[in-house]
Amino acid sequence: MTPEPGNQVGTRLMFENERVRVWDLALAPGEALGAHVHRRDFCFIVVQGGHLQHVHPAGPAQARDVQYEADQVVFLEAGEGLLHHKLVNVGNTPYRNFVIELKDP
């Protein structure tokens, strides 16, 4: 049985107010962030690029590798809840980004 994905979208909550929530997501080589769900629109800003693997919680065979570059910015709409796979740093260097979740005005 696959555990339910969590709401922790980073490794450390850095800031929160009525408009935004800001997470640090830092993974050393071999480290992982468990499967999680984004319930709010968000962007992430890559500080230190790296090679991550997105592993589907119900089917590890569906894993896909993504290379992120420093200074890359990605915006995603959550809709009814955007499932994100478990993230694994499969590279040889640390990876880091900041996730900025937008709250309703």
N, C-alpha and C positions, 0 to 999 in steps of 0.2 A: 504494500500500500504506500502511495506517495504522500508525504506530508503536505499540508496546505502551505502555499507560499506566504511569506510574511510581508509586513509593511515597511520593514527596514530597507531603504533603498540606497544606503551607503554604510560605511563602516563606523561613522561617528556623526551624530547630529551636532552641527556647529552653531546654528542660529535658527530661531523661529519667532515670528510675530504674526499679526493678523493677516498679512499679505503673502508671505513667503516662508518656506522652510529650506534651509541650506544644509546639505550633507557633504561630508568628505568621503570619498571612496578611494581607499589606498590598499593596494594588494601587492605583497611581495611575490616573487616568483613562486609558483606552486600554491599560493593562497587562493581562497574562494569566498565569494559572497553568495549565500544561499538564495534559492529561488524567492522572488519577491513580486509584489504587484504595485504598479503605479496607479493611484486613484486620482491623481491630479495631473494636469498638463505640466510638462517640465522641460528643462534643457540641461545639458551637461557640457561642461567646459573641460577639455582634456589639458591637464597641466604637464603630465609626464606620460607620453604615449607608450604603447606597448601592444603585445599580442595576447588577446583574450579569447577564450572559448566560451560560447554561450551553449550551455547544456540544458536541454529540455528536461524538466523534472520527471516526466512520465516516460521519456524515451531517450536515454543517452545516445542512442544511435543517430538521433537527429541533431547532434551537436554541430555547430558551425564556428569557424575561426574568423576573427575580425582583427585587423591591424588598425589601431587608433594612433593618430599623429598628434604631437604637442600643438596646442592652439586650435585644435578642431572643436567646433561648436555644433551640437546636434539638438534640435528641438523636436519633441514628440507630443502628440495629443493623446491623453489617456482614455478619453471616451468613457465607457462603462467600467474601465479597469483594464490596464494593459499589463498582461503577464510578461514578466521578464524572466528569462532563464537564469539558472545559477551561473554566475560569472567566475571563471577560473583564469588566473594569470598563468598562461602556458609559455610565456616568454622567459628570457634570462635576466630581465631588468624589472625594477619596481614599476608599477602602473599607478597613476593617480588622476582623479578628476573631481570636479565639484558638481553636484546635482542640485539644481534649483527648482523646487516644486512651487508652482503658482497656486495660491489659494483664491477662492472666489472673492471679488471685491466687496 
